[in-house]
Amino acid sequence: MNKSSNILFSSLYQIFINHDINSELNSTNLIDLLTKSPFGKQCGCDHSIIKNAINTMTFTKRELLINLLNSIFDEDQNEIIKLLKNIPVEIMDYAKDLNLPKYATLDSACLDLISADEETIIQPQERKLIGTGLKVALPIGSVGYIFARSGLSIKHGIILANSVGVIDADYRGEIKVPLVNISKDSYIINRGDRIAQFMVIAYNQVMLEQYDSINLFTTERNQGGFGSTG
């Protein structure tokens, strides 16, 4: 995360905490407040500067600001929350006519990925790599997971060849979905079909520290596995 993102986070945090809950907070007066903040004084408040700072802000800090907004204000601050939730997406030339992935319902956890390839036939026990025509720039500290669609798996035996796909925050290539047909019948994937689900969540990297033994960290379960709990 660059310096401007750190300053923007601190400035927004202070603005949200100190703002009068009885007055409206929208994108217009937020710019006014930011202009007077440390961020405005050090970085300026041009829209492109703000967007760049948000795009390089860690996912965890974005979530903290969104949750803070939701806890302070009764009315949904749509404009500001949308700004914090935005993730840059590039639509490749061959997929320009297709819609962006979207959530199927209000509380869906995953976006539906669609096929950008022309008609593709997957024979029984065959694997095919399906393009989505999308490239994403995920926020630092986040990861994208690709899951199978329950309808495709239970009705047609179409699942992910790698069980779960992982899109790292520093990956800038096309999102592609490896599908395998475990049924006895061939299946056709048409251009525009929903083929998988995409979830973006926060994560923390860990540091491994070597011990001669981990018996010091004993638990009630210890080495019990593979059905040991019943």
C-alpha positions in Angstrom: 0.0 0.0 0.0 1.4 3.4 -0.9 1.7 6.5 1.3 -1.4 8.2 -0.2 -3.5 5.2 0.7 -2.4 5.3 4.3 -3.2 9.0 4.5 -6.5 8.6 2.8 -7.5 5.8 5.2 -6.6 7.9 8.3 -8.5 11.0 6.9 -11.6 9.0 6.0 -11.6 7.3 9.4 -11.5 10.7 11.2 -14.2 12.1 8.9 -16.6 9.2 9.5 -16.0 9.2 13.3 -16.4 13.0 13.7 -19.2 13.6 11.2 -22.5 14.8 12.6 -24.9 11.8 12.3 -27.8 14.2 11.7 -26.3 15.7 8.6 -26.0 14.1 5.2 -22.7 12.7 4.0 -22.4 12.2 0.2 -19.7 12.2 -2.4 -19.9 16.0 -2.9 -19.4 17.1 0.7 -17.0 14.2 1.3 -14.7 15.9 -1.2 -15.0 19.2 0.7 -14.1 17.4 3.9 -11.2 15.6 2.3 -9.9 18.9 0.9 -9.5 20.2 4.5 -8.0 16.9 5.7 -4.3 15.7 5.8 -5.0 13.8 2.6 -6.2 16.9 0.7 -3.4 19.0 2.0 -0.7 16.5 1.1 -2.1 14.7 -1.9 -4.8 16.9 -3.4 -8.4 15.9 -4.0 -8.6 15.3 -7.7 -11.0 12.4 -8.4 -8.3 10.4 -10.1 -5.9 10.8 -7.1 -8.6 9.6 -4.7 -9.5 6.6 -6.9 -5.8 5.6 -7.2 -5.4 5.9 -3.4 -8.5 3.7 -2.9 -7.4 1.1 -5.5 -4.1 0.7 -3.6 -5.7 0.6 -0.2 -5.7 -2.8 1.5 -9.0 -4.8 1.4 -9.1 -5.0 5.2 -9.0 -1.2 5.6 -11.7 -0.8 3.0 -13.9 -3.2 4.9 -13.2 -1.3 8.1 -14.3 2.0 6.6 -17.5 0.4 5.1 -18.4 -1.2 8.4 -17.8 2.1 10.2 -20.1 3.9 7.8 -22.8 1.3 8.2 -22.6 1.5 12.0 -22.8 5.3 12.2 -25.4 6.2 9.6 -29.0 4.9 9.5 -29.3 5.5 5.7 -27.2 3.6 3.3 -24.3 5.8 2.1 -24.5 4.3 -1.4 -22.1 6.6 -3.3 -19.3 6.4 -0.7 -19.6 2.7 -0.1 -19.7 2.0 -3.8 -16.4 4.0 -4.1 -14.8 1.9 -1.4 -16.1 -1.4 -2.9 -15.0 -0.7 -6.5 -12.5 -3.1 -8.0 -10.9 -2.3 -11.4 -12.0 -4.7 -14.1 -10.7 -4.9 -17.7 -13.0 -6.4 -20.3 -11.0 -8.0 -23.1 -11.9 -7.2 -26.7 -13.5 -10.5 -27.4 -15.9 -10.1 -24.4 -16.9 -6.4 -24.9 -20.5 -7.4 -25.7 -21.0 -9.4 -22.5 -22.3 -8.1 -19.1 -20.1 -7.9 -16.1 -20.5 -10.6 -13.5 -23.2 -9.8 -10.9 -24.7 -11.1 -7.7 -27.8 -13.2 -8.3 -29.6 -12.0 -5.1 -29.2 -9.2 -2.6 -27.3 -11.4 -0.1 -25.3 -13.6 -2.5 -21.7 -14.1 -1.5 -20.4 -14.7 -5.0 -20.5 -13.1 -8.4 -21.5 -15.3 -11.3 -18.8 -15.7 -13.8 -19.9 -16.3 -17.4 -18.3 -17.9 -20.4 -16.9 -15.6 -23.1 -15.9 -18.4 -25.4 -17.9 -19.6 -28.3 -19.9 -22.8 -28.0 -17.8 -25.4 -26.2 -18.6 -29.1 -26.0 -17.2 -30.9 -22.9 -17.3 -34.7 -23.4 -17.5 -37.1 -20.5 -14.3 -37.1 -18.4 -13.0 -34.3 -20.5 -11.4 -31.0 -19.2 -11.8 -27.7 -20.9 -10.4 -24.3 -19.9 -13.1 -21.6 -20.4 -12.3 -17.9 -20.8 -14.3 -15.2 -19.1 -12.7 -12.2 -20.9 -12.1 -10.5 -17.6 -8.9 -9.2 -15.9 -9.2 -7.8 -12.3 -6.9 -5.8 -10.1 -7.8 -7.1 -6.6 -7.0 -4.9 -3.6 -3.9 -5.7 -1.6 -4.7 -8.2 1.2 -7.6 -9.8 -0.8 -7.9 -13.1 -2.7 -10.4 -14.2 -5.3 -11.9 -17.7 -5.0 -13.6 -19.5 -7.9 -16.2 -22.1 -6.9 -18.3 -24.5 -8.9 -22.0 -23.7 -9.5 -24.3 -26.1 -7.6 -26.8 -26.3 -10.4 -24.2 -27.3 -13.0 -22.6 -29.9 -10.7 -25.7 -31.7 -9.4 -27.7 -31.5 -12.7 -25.0 -32.0 -15.3 -21.8 -33.2 -13.5 -19.9 -30.0 -14.5 -17.4 -29.1 -11.8 -14.1 -27.4 -11.4 -11.1 -29.5 -12.4 -9.0 -28.0 -9.6 -11.8 -28.0 -7.0 -11.3 -24.3 -6.1 -9.6 -21.6 -8.2 -7.4 -19.0 -6.6 -6.8 -15.5 -8.0 -4.0 -13.7 -6.2 -4.1 -9.9 -5.8 -1.0 -9.5 -7.9 -2.3 -11.5 -10.9 -3.2 -9.4 -13.9 -4.0 -12.1 -16.5 -7.4 -13.3 -17.7 -9.6 -15.2 -15.3 -10.1 -18.6 -16.8 -12.2 -21.5 -15.4 -11.1 -25.1 -15.7 -14.2 -27.3 -16.0 -14.4 -31.1 -16.1 -17.4 -33.2 -17.0 -17.8 -36.1 -14.6 -21.1 -37.3 -16.1 -21.8 -39.9 -18.8 -23.2 -37.3 -21.2 -21.6 -34.5 -23.2 -22.4 -31.0 -22.2 -22.5 -27.7 -24.2 -21.2 -24.5 -22.7 -22.7 -21.5 -24.6 -21.3 -18.0 -24.8 -22.8 -16.1 -21.9 -23.6 -19.1 -19.7 -22.9 -18.9 -16.0 -20.1 -21.3 -15.4 -18.7 -20.6 -11.9 -18.9 -18.4 -8.8 -16.3 -15.7 -7.8 -15.8 -14.5 -4.2 -13.4 -11.8 -3.0 -12.3 -11.9 0.7 -9.6 -10.6 2.9 -6.6 -12.8 4.0 -3.5 -12.5 6.1 -0.1 -14.0 5.2 1.6 -15.9 8.0 5.2 -16.5 8.9 6.4 -20.1 9.6 8.6 -20.6 12.6 10.3 -24.0 12.9 10.2 -26.0 16.2 11.8 -29.4 17.0 8.3 -30.4 18.2 4.9 -28.8 18.4 3.9 -30.9 21.5 4.1 -27.6 23.5 1.0 -26.6 21.7 -1.1 -29.6 22.7 -4.9 -29.6 22.2 -7.7 -32.0 23.3 -7.8 -33.3 19.7 -4.0 -33.5 19.1 -3.3 -35.7 16.1 -6.8 -37.1 15.7 -8.0 -36.9 12.1 -9.6 -38.8 9.2 -12.9 -39.5 11.0 -11.6 -39.3 14.6 -14.5 -37.0 15.6 -17.1 -39.5 14.4 
